[in-house]
Amino acid sequence: MAGKKIIFVTGSSGLIGSEVCLFFHEQGFAVHGLDNNQRAAFFGPQGDTRWNQARLARLIPGFVHHELDVRDRPGILALVREIRPDLVVHTAAQPSHDRAAAIPFDDFDTNAVGTLNLLEAARQACPESPFVHMSTNKVYGDAPNFIDMKELPTRWDYNDPAFADGIPETFSIDQSKHSLFGASKAAADIEVQEYGRYFGMPTCCLRGGCLTGPNHAGVELHGFLSYLVKCNLEGREYRIFGYKGKQVRDNIHSLDVACFIQEFSQAPRVGEVYNLGGGKDNSCSILEAFELTEKFTGQAQKSVYLEENRSGDHICYYSDLRKMRAHYPQWDITKSLDETIGEIVASWRERQRS
Ligand SMILES: NC(=O)c1ccc[n+]([C@@H]2O[C@H](COP(=O)([O-])OP(=O)(O)OC[C@H]3O[C@@H](n4cnc5c(N)ncnc54)[C@H](O)[C@@H]3O)[C@@H](O)[C@H]2O)c1
């Protein structure tokens, strides 16, 4: 292992964490992952990520797994001091909008305090190493809902030409309803920016739209496409919460997320913020996602419609990718929505067989 660069990935058994571990292993990095399967504590057995941890151990020779909670401050400070990583990618989180209200302390301690623990650990041990934080579009709260909208046959869309390319990073994060999750992630987002601006560390926040891919343990409360496909394959009813099922999300494959992290790590900037999603081309409404999934599975999607929308939920959200493309012109979306759904279908079939 001597001479290899070291990457430290928190939330390594999750969707993004596992993709990043594999991607950087293939780039020649020594990989240290941290995960305590907290997703199973947040969401029950359906959220269990041990299978993904085992997959990493199988696929990455020398993979080092650290069974540690990001809330364990002395543990995190000591571990980062010991590893002194060349790159930190922080993906561990309580990731659900709706779940947060039931577990406000766990949510804030994980998302906000856990991020601070890692930032300070990195500042003490490896302040020159790029630090990439997975933030969320929920930092904008429900403010995108105040944009003038038009209703199309299967989706909502922005009616205001100022947002024809989607939501830019300059959009206000202030004075809107975030959910407790959006608030704890906004606190983390600001801390990550501050460790860049105040201490000069090469940090960045990636404000995700819907991040997806074949290795998500999708549950009703988190992992929209993964969960939707799972329902289709199991013949289970998918519950639509309001907005006529026309609410729009932009979906990005986890591999395209990992590729962007590589671009940033090779030419890092200080205290940056990017809106990271599939953009308008890879956006779909729930109704459109049903149709796309049915095309792959041949099975009609069962669903039930509930009038009440999720509190603070976006009616239409897609990311403006122009800043990412301008700063890192080598990067672009490589996986279409169709291809991504095809992979998710194949992966659930495989997991159901084993
Ligand atoms: N998936 C999405 O649609 C989406 C959208 C926007 C932002 N994000 C953000 O991207 C990041 C990664 O999302 P994901 O979909 O890969 O999530 P995920 O739930 O699949 O992975 C997160 C992993 O972190 C682990 N974890 C959680 N709390 C922990 C703790 N206290 N200590 C140690 N490990 C812990 C979990 O066990 C899980 O394996 C999160 O920060 C999330 O908020 C995700």
The ligand as a MOL file (V3000), in Angstrom:
LIG
                    3D

  0  0  0     0  0            999 V3000
M  V30 BEGIN CTAB
M  V30 COUNTS 44 48 0 0 0
M  V30 BEGIN ATOM
M  V30 1 N -29.8670 10.0890 -2.1970 0
M  V30 2 C -30.3600 11.2840 -2.4200 0
M  V30 3 O -31.3260 11.4370 -3.1450 0
M  V30 4 C -29.7120 12.5060 -1.8160 0
M  V30 5 C -30.1700 13.7540 -2.2230 0
M  V30 6 C -29.5760 14.9000 -1.7080 0
M  V30 7 C -28.5360 14.7800 -0.8030 0
M  V30 8 N -28.1090 13.5470 -0.4030 0 CHG=1
M  V30 9 C -27.0220 13.4790 0.5740 0
M  V30 10 O -25.9820 12.6580 0.0810 0
M  V30 11 C -25.4050 11.9160 1.1350 0
M  V30 12 C -25.4040 10.4490 0.8000 0
M  V30 13 O -26.7350 10.0180 0.5480 0
M  V30 14 P -27.0330 8.4930 0.2670 0
M  V30 15 O -28.2700 8.4520 -0.5540 0
M  V30 16 O -25.8000 7.8090 -0.1790 0 CHG=-1
M  V30 17 O -27.4020 8.0240 1.7450 0
M  V30 18 P -27.3680 6.5520 2.3560 0
M  V30 19 O -28.3190 6.5390 3.4850 0
M  V30 20 O -27.4980 5.5320 1.2730 0
M  V30 21 O -25.8710 6.4720 2.9220 0
M  V30 22 C -25.4740 7.1130 4.1000 0
M  V30 23 C -24.6750 6.1140 4.9300 0
M  V30 24 O -24.2290 6.8010 6.1010 0
M  V30 25 C -24.3410 5.9350 7.1940 0
M  V30 26 N -24.5270 6.7460 8.4040 0
M  V30 27 C -25.6270 7.4850 8.7270 0
M  V30 28 N -25.4620 8.0560 9.9120 0
M  V30 29 C -24.2390 7.7000 10.3550 0
M  V30 30 C -23.5060 7.9900 11.5300 0
M  V30 31 N -24.0390 8.7370 12.4980 0
M  V30 32 N -22.2600 7.4850 11.6580 0
M  V30 33 C -21.7350 6.7010 10.6830 0
M  V30 34 N -22.3920 6.3680 9.5560 0
M  V30 35 C -23.6280 6.8640 9.4010 0
M  V30 36 C -25.5610 5.0600 6.8990 0
M  V30 37 O -25.5140 3.8090 7.5820 0
M  V30 38 C -25.4850 4.9080 5.3790 0
M  V30 39 O -24.8170 3.7050 4.9990 0
M  V30 40 C -26.1650 12.3160 2.4020 0
M  V30 41 O -25.4690 13.3620 3.0230 0
M  V30 42 C -27.4720 12.8370 1.8660 0
M  V30 43 O -28.0660 13.7890 2.7310 0
M  V30 44 C -28.6660 12.4090 -0.8910 0
M  V30 END ATOM
M  V30 BEGIN BOND
M  V30 1 1 1 2
M  V30 2 2 2 3
M  V30 3 1 2 4
M  V30 4 1 4 5
M  V30 5 2 4 44
M  V30 6 2 5 6
M  V30 7 1 6 7
M  V30 8 2 7 8
M  V30 9 1 8 9
M  V30 10 1 8 44
M  V30 11 1 9 10
M  V30 12 1 9 42
M  V30 13 1 10 11
M  V30 14 1 11 12
M  V30 15 1 11 40
M  V30 16 1 12 13
M  V30 17 1 13 14
M  V30 18 2 14 15
M  V30 19 1 14 16
M  V30 20 1 14 17
M  V30 21 1 17 18
M  V30 22 2 18 19
M  V30 23 1 18 20
M  V30 24 1 18 21
M  V30 25 1 21 22
M  V30 26 1 22 23
M  V30 27 1 23 24
M  V30 28 1 23 38
M  V30 29 1 24 25
M  V30 30 1 25 26
M  V30 31 1 25 36
M  V30 32 1 26 27
M  V30 33 1 26 35
M  V30 34 2 27 28
M  V30 35 1 28 29
M  V30 36 1 29 30
M  V30 37 2 29 35
M  V30 38 1 30 31
M  V30 39 2 30 32
M  V30 40 1 32 33
M  V30 41 2 33 34
M  V30 42 1 34 35
M  V30 43 1 36 37
M  V30 44 1 36 38
M  V30 45 1 38 39
M  V30 46 1 40 41
M  V30 47 1 40 42
M  V30 48 1 42 43
M  V30 END BOND
M  V30 END CTAB
M  END
